[in-house]
């Protein structure tokens, strides 16, 4: 099993920054593919960014150049640095993990929605005001 606990959400004005953290524990192979997803009120959950075991990434187009994913393997922690935040970034942000057979099979999970990942945290709320 894998456990994921997010932190770092909050409320900021447009143009501001936030850094989300996800503390991971449990079977390492089952979380060799990790990512951040978000769900806004009334919308489906969407993938924000995925990182594979080789460090390769796949970002949602609308966050490219503004969001950056990072891993600290020594601390078993995943981060999401979010800059130049916009009101449309307002959502519940979820950390997710899966065991992927290859970096490619990991990266394509970005568009799989809730069925694309195996483990989920409870989420952290991000609210951006204009």
C-alpha positions, 0 to 999 in steps of 0.5 A, a space after each residue: 500500500 501507499 500513503 500520500 499526504 498533501 500540504 501547502 494549499 491556501 489562498 493567494 491573489 492572482 500572480 502569487 505563488 504557492 508550493 504544495 508538498 506530498 509526503 509519500 510512504 509505502 511500497 516504492 515500486 507502487 509509487 514509481 510514477 507520481 503526479 499532481 491532479 486538480 479538481 475545480 467545483 463542477 469539473 472533472 479531475 484533471 492531471 496537472 503534471 506527472 513525473 516518472 522514475 527517470 525524472 521525465 515529466 508531462 505537464 498540462 498545457 495551461 500550467 507549462 512555464 508556471 508550475 514545476 514538479 520536483 522530488 526529494 527522494 531522500 525525504 520521500 516528498 513530492 513538490 509542486 511549485 506554482 507561480 503566476 497563479 490565476 483564478 482558474 487554477 483554483 481547485 482541490 489539488 491531489 497528489 497521486 501515485 502508481 506503479 508504472 512499467 516504464 516512464 512512457 506508461 507513467 507519463 501518459 497517465 496524466 490524461 487518465 483522470 481518476 482511473 489513471 492512478 492507483 493511490 490518492 491523497 485527500 487533497 489540499 485546497 488552492 484558492 486564487 482571487 483576482 
